[in-house]
Amino acid sequence: MATLRGVQDSLDRVRGAAYTFRTDLGGASPVVLYNRAQRMHASCVAAEGALVQLDSALTASYPAGAPADLRRESRALRGALAQCRREYDTTARWPQRADSVRAWAPYRLRRLDEAMRRFALAAVLPRH
C-alpha cells in the first residue's frame, strides 16, 4: 500500500506541475516557461521511478502476473511519462523549442491526464 501511495503522490505532483504549466501559457515569459518545463520534467521523471517501484512490488505480490488492466494501464502511463520526460527536457535546444512547446503543451498535457486517470481507475487509487 505504501508503494501505491507513493505512486499516487508522484502523480499528484505531475498534475500540479501540469496545472501550473497551463496557467497563462500564452502570456508566460520564456523564463517562466523554462522553469515550468523543468518542474514538469522533474515530476514526470519522479513518477516514472515510482511506477517502476510499483511494478516490482506487483511482480512480487502477483507471481502469476498482476491483473491485465493494471499491467496495460501501467505500461501506457509509463509511456506517457517517458514522452513527458523527453518533451519537457530543457537541456535539448530549449530556446528553439519553447514556442512549439507552448503550442502543443495543452494537447499533450490532456493526453497525460487521461493516462493518469485510466491508471487510477485500473489501480483503484483512493482519492484523499
One Martini backbone bead per residue (centre of mass of N, CA, C, O) as a GRO file, in nm:
protein
  128
    1MET     BB    1   0.055   0.064  -0.018
    2ALA     BB    2   0.298   0.260  -0.013
    3THR     BB    3   0.361   0.242  -0.314
    4LEU     BB    4   0.088   0.349  -0.411
    5ARG     BB    5   0.110   0.619  -0.263
    6GLY     BB    6   0.364   0.712  -0.416
    7VAL     BB    7   0.227   0.725  -0.689
    8GLN     BB    8   0.006   0.923  -0.618
    9ASP     BB    9   0.195   1.153  -0.533
   10SER     BB   10   0.342   1.175  -0.805
   11LEU     BB   11   0.083   1.234  -0.974
   12ASP     BB   12   0.011   1.493  -0.822
   13ARG     BB   13   0.267   1.646  -0.915
   14VAL     BB   14   0.203   1.634  -1.212
   15ARG     BB   15  -0.065   1.783  -1.198
   16GLY     BB   16   0.055   2.044  -1.079
   17ALA     BB   17   0.253   2.103  -1.309
   18ALA     BB   18   0.037   2.114  -1.532
   19TYR     BB   19  -0.127   2.343  -1.419
   20THR     BB   20   0.102   2.550  -1.416
   21PHE     BB   21   0.175   2.534  -1.716
   22ARG     BB   22  -0.115   2.639  -1.819
   23THR     BB   23  -0.075   2.901  -1.688
   24ASP     BB   24  -0.061   3.150  -1.891
   25LEU     BB   25   0.081   3.042  -2.154
   26GLY     BB   26   0.071   3.285  -2.360
   27GLY     BB   27   0.206   3.503  -2.132
   28ALA     BB   28   0.457   3.361  -2.080
   29SER     BB   29   0.766   3.369  -2.030
   30PRO     BB   30   1.050   3.207  -2.113
   31VAL     BB   31   1.141   3.167  -1.817
   32VAL     BB   32   0.879   3.048  -1.708
   33LEU     BB   33   0.861   2.815  -1.909
   34TYR     BB   34   1.126   2.684  -1.826
   35ASN     BB   35   1.052   2.630  -1.526
   36ARG     BB   36   0.802   2.458  -1.588
   37ALA     BB   37   0.949   2.241  -1.752
   38GLN     BB   38   1.131   2.145  -1.525
   39ARG     BB   39   0.901   2.052  -1.339
   40MET     BB   40   0.771   1.857  -1.532
   41HIS     BB   41   1.013   1.674  -1.573
   42ALA     BB   42   1.063   1.596  -1.274
   43SER     BB   43   0.781   1.470  -1.223
   44CYS     BB   44   0.802   1.248  -1.441
   45VAL     BB   45   1.053   1.107  -1.338
   46ALA     BB   46   0.940   1.036  -1.055
   47ALA     BB   47   0.692   0.873  -1.155
   48GLU     BB   48   0.849   0.657  -1.301
   49GLY     BB   49   0.992   0.549  -1.049
   50ALA     BB   50   0.732   0.469  -0.895
   51LEU     BB   51   0.637   0.261  -1.110
   52VAL     BB   52   0.873   0.070  -1.086
   53GLN     BB   53   0.819  -0.003  -0.792
   54LEU     BB   54   0.536  -0.114  -0.841
   55ASP     BB   55   0.613  -0.338  -1.036
   56SER     BB   56   0.783  -0.492  -0.830
   57ALA     BB   57   0.555  -0.537  -0.624
   58LEU     BB   58   0.363  -0.687  -0.818
   59THR     BB   59   0.550  -0.921  -0.885
   60ALA     BB   60   0.563  -1.020  -0.586
   61SER     BB   61   0.239  -1.041  -0.541
   62TYR     BB   62   0.209  -1.163  -0.857
   63PRO     BB   63   0.333  -1.440  -0.987
   64ALA     BB   64   0.110  -1.456  -1.235
   65GLY     BB   65   0.026  -1.165  -1.239
   66ALA     BB   66  -0.116  -0.894  -1.292
   67PRO     BB   67  -0.364  -0.738  -1.384
   68ALA     BB   68  -0.425  -0.655  -1.705
   69ASP     BB   69  -0.521  -0.358  -1.671
   70LEU     BB   70  -0.282  -0.268  -1.498
   71ARG     BB   71  -0.057  -0.333  -1.695
   72ARG     BB   72  -0.158  -0.161  -1.930
   73GLU     BB   73  -0.175   0.118  -1.777
   74SER     BB   74   0.117   0.121  -1.682
   75ARG     BB   75   0.246   0.122  -1.960
   76ALA     BB   76   0.103   0.375  -2.067
   77LEU     BB   77   0.208   0.567  -1.845
   78ARG     BB   78   0.507   0.527  -1.892
   79GLY     BB   79   0.496   0.638  -2.180
   80ALA     BB   80   0.385   0.921  -2.105
   81LEU     BB   81   0.621   0.992  -1.913
   82ALA     BB   82   0.849   0.963  -2.119
   83GLN     BB   83   0.743   1.181  -2.305
   84CYS     BB   84   0.751   1.405  -2.098
   85ARG     BB   85   1.051   1.395  -2.042
   86ARG     BB   86   1.133   1.471  -2.335
   87GLU     BB   87   0.956   1.734  -2.387
   88TYR     BB   88   1.067   1.882  -2.098
   89ASP     BB   89   1.355   1.906  -2.191
   90THR     BB   90   1.588   2.175  -2.133
   91THR     BB   91   1.864   2.063  -2.282
   92ALA     BB   92   1.709   2.047  -2.573
   93ARG     BB   93   1.690   2.319  -2.742
   94TRP     BB   94   1.493   2.520  -2.596
   95PRO     BB   95   1.477   2.796  -2.746
   96GLN     BB   96   1.361   2.652  -3.012
   97ARG     BB   97   1.105   2.499  -2.850
   98ALA     BB   98   0.918   2.688  -2.683
   99ASP     BB   99   0.688   2.759  -2.889
  100SER     BB  100   0.600   2.466  -2.947
  101VAL     BB  101   0.530   2.393  -2.658
  102ARG     BB  102   0.310   2.604  -2.626
  103ALA     BB  103   0.127   2.472  -2.848
  104TRP     BB  104   0.121   2.147  -2.748
  105ALA     BB  105   0.072   2.119  -2.439
  106PRO     BB  106  -0.235   2.093  -2.397
  107TYR     BB  107  -0.268   1.824  -2.546
  108ARG     BB  108  -0.050   1.653  -2.394
  109LEU     BB  109  -0.167   1.698  -2.109
  110ARG     BB  110  -0.434   1.556  -2.162
  111ARG     BB  111  -0.312   1.279  -2.223
  112LEU     BB  112  -0.178   1.246  -1.948
  113ASP     BB  113  -0.435   1.267  -1.780
  114GLU     BB  114  -0.571   1.018  -1.905
  115ALA     BB  115  -0.357   0.811  -1.816
  116MET     BB  116  -0.390   0.865  -1.512
  117ARG     BB  117  -0.690   0.795  -1.493
  118ARG     BB  118  -0.677   0.503  -1.596
  119PHE     BB  119  -0.482   0.401  -1.382
  120ALA     BB  120  -0.654   0.469  -1.133
  121LEU     BB  121  -0.882   0.274  -1.208
  122ALA     BB  122  -0.707   0.013  -1.219
  123ALA     BB  123  -0.582   0.068  -0.915
  124VAL     BB  124  -0.774   0.194  -0.716
  125LEU     BB  125  -0.732   0.495  -0.625
  126PRO     BB  126  -0.757   0.672  -0.358
  127ARG     BB  127  -0.886   0.964  -0.253
  128HIS     BB  128  -0.790   1.255  -0.037
   0.00000   0.00000   0.00000
